[in-house]
Amino acid sequence: MIIAERKPIEEILGLLSKHQKVLVLGCGGCVTVCLAGGEKDAGILSSQLAMARSKEQRPLELVQKTIERQCDFEYFEGIRHIVKDVDAILSLACGIGIQTCAEAFPDKLVWPGVNTKFLGVNLNVGEWAERCQACGQCVLDKTGGICPVARCSKSIFNGPCGGSQDGKCEVSPDTECAWALIYDRLTRLGEVDSLREILPVKDWSYSRDGGPRKLVREDLELESGK
């Protein structure tokens, strides 16, 4: 899941300072799950923005809408009639959705209402933790399902660094050492001997170092008739 958090209200007011009518566009995907940009969040933010601008004696007309996903162009088709009548769009989607929205409406200013944080898991109510960096070359089959790229502070392969002590990372006593977790899990599963295999140096060209990434499924393109 993509984890995001809403930008400070003061920052959002600054982005919208020149506008009189804005569409607050929520997303029904990940940002709804992490309570940052779903329908309820869009409603709360709209009320806060309206009140703040009213105090400034500069009323802001807000139109509120939430679509199923902002990372798919098809879901924007149903709101084109709304978009044509507003000055700008305040997107509460993740960075992917915000960019897709801007591409879908090239003649409209699209402002980000959230900060995209990481790919993570919900640990508890209001608590999320990073679990994946989308590095493009998964080694979870070698590490017991625990990612050393995302969960090791140094993203190192082949065992812990010298700063690991008592299962904790040197970065913080609250951070578990990823390699201690990997070792303990593989021991419990009776697979600890698999750690004798040396993992090769990571090829970062599969990640951001190789530029913007793209995935094409030719089998699906053939099915769709493209």
N, C-alpha and C positions, 0 to 999 in steps of 0.2 A: 504494500500500500504506500502511496506517496503521502508523506506527512507535510503539512503546511500549518502556518499560524497567521492570523490576521495581522496586517500592518497596524501600527498605532493610529488612532483616530486623527491625531494632529497631522500625520504624514498624508493620510488620505484626503483630508480637507485641503491640504496644500495642492494636491494633484488636481482637485476639482474646483479650485478657486475661481477659474475663469468661466465655468459652465453654469448654465441655468436649468438645464434638464438633462438628467443622467439615468441611464439604465443600469441598475445594480443586478448583475447577472450571476446567479448562483449556479453551482454544478452538483449534480446528484451522485458524483463518483466519490473518489477518495476523500475530498475535502469535506464531504458530508459526514463520512465515517469518523474523521478526526476533528469534527466540530469546528471547522474553520470557515467553510464557504457554502454550506447547504442552504436549503430554503429558510430554515429557522434563523441561521446566521445572517442571511441576506436581509431578513425582516428586522432583526435587531440593529444591524448596521444602518439600515435605511432610516430607522427612527432616530438613531444617534446623530446621523448626518443632518437630518432635517431640523432637529432641535438646535444643533450647533450653528447652523446657518441662519436660523430664525433669530438667535440671540445676536448675531452680527447684523441683523436687519437686511440680510441678503437672501431671501427665500430660495431654496433649491427644490425644484420639482423632481421627484424621484419615481421612476418606474421600476417595479421589482418583478423579476422573473427568474425561475430556476429551470434549467433544462437537464436532461438525463446525463449527458456527458459533454464536456467542452473539448474533448480531445478527438471527437469525430465530427467532420464537417456536416454530416447529414442532419445533426440535431439543431443546427443554426437556421435551417430553412424555415422552420415554423415561427421564427421571431423577426424575420426581415421586415415585416410591416411595423414592428415596434421600433426597431433600430433606426429606420429612416426618419423618425420624428424626434430623435434625441441628439444632444450635442456630442455625447461621448458615452462610452461603456466602461463601467467599473466591474472588471471580471474578478470573481472570487475563486476561480479555478487555480490549479497549480500552474507552474510556469509553462507546461506543455499546453494546457487549455487556453491560457492567456495568448500565447503565440498563435494557436489555431484560430482563436476568435479574431485576432488582428488580421490574419490572412483571409478569413471569411468575409470581413468587412474592411476592405482596404481604404475606404474613404472616411472611416470613423476613427477617432482617437480611442484607443483601448488602454485603460489604466489598470495596473495590478493592485488588487486589494489584499493580497496575502503574500507572505514570503515562503517559498518552497524550501523545505528543510532537508529531507532525506527519504530513502525507501526504508520503511520500518514496520514494526509490529506493535500492536496495542498490548501493553503489559498490565495495565490497570486503568481505572477511570481517570482520564486526564493525563495518562503517562504512556509515552511512546518511545521506542528505542530503535536505533539504526541497525539494520540487518543485512543490507545489500547496497553495493555501489554501482550495480549494473555495469560491471567491468567487461562483460562480453566474452569471458572465457572462464566458465564456472568450474571450480575445483571441489565442490561440495562432496563429490563422490570419493575424494581422497582424504577428506578431513572430518568425516563423521557427521556431515550436515551442518557444520559450524564454519562460517566464512572467515578466513584469516584476513581477507582484504578489507572487509568492513569492520570486523570486530577487534582486530589487532590495531592498536594505535599507530603502529609503524607499517602495517600491511605487509608484514614479513612472512616468508614461507619457511618451512622446515624447522619448526621449533621456536621456543620463546627466546627473547633477547636476554641480555644479562641484567636488565632492570626488573625483571619479573621476580616477585617475592611472595611466597605463601599464596599463590594463585591469584595475585593482584598485579595490576599494571603499575609501572612507575609513574605514569601520568597522573593517576589518582587512586587512592585507596578504595574508592567506590567503583572502580572499573575492573571487571574481571579480566584476567589474562586469557586471551582467546586460545592460546596454545595449551594452557592448563585445562581449559574446557574441552578442547579437542582430545587431549591425552586421556582425561577422565572418561569421556564418552566412549572412546575406542576401547579402553580397558574394560569398561562395563560390558561392551558388546563382544569382547573376546577377539577384537581386531587390532590390538595395539601394534602387532608386528608389521602392519601395513605402513607404519610410520618409518620403517627402514627404507622405503622407496623415497629417493630424493626428488622433490618436485623441481622441475626446471625453472629457470628465471622467467618471470611472467612477461609475456609479450603484450606490452601496453598499447600496441597498435590496434588491438581489439577494443580498447577503451577510448577515452577522449583524446589521447595522444594521436590517434589516427584521424582526427577531425570528426565532424558530425556523422553519426552512424545512421544506417538505413537497412531495413530488413525487407526483402522481397520474397514472397511465397508464390512461385510460379504456378504451383498446382492450384492455388486459390484464384489466381488471375485467370487461368484457363476455365475454371468453373464459372466465373462471373462473365466470361465472354469478352474480356478485355484483350 
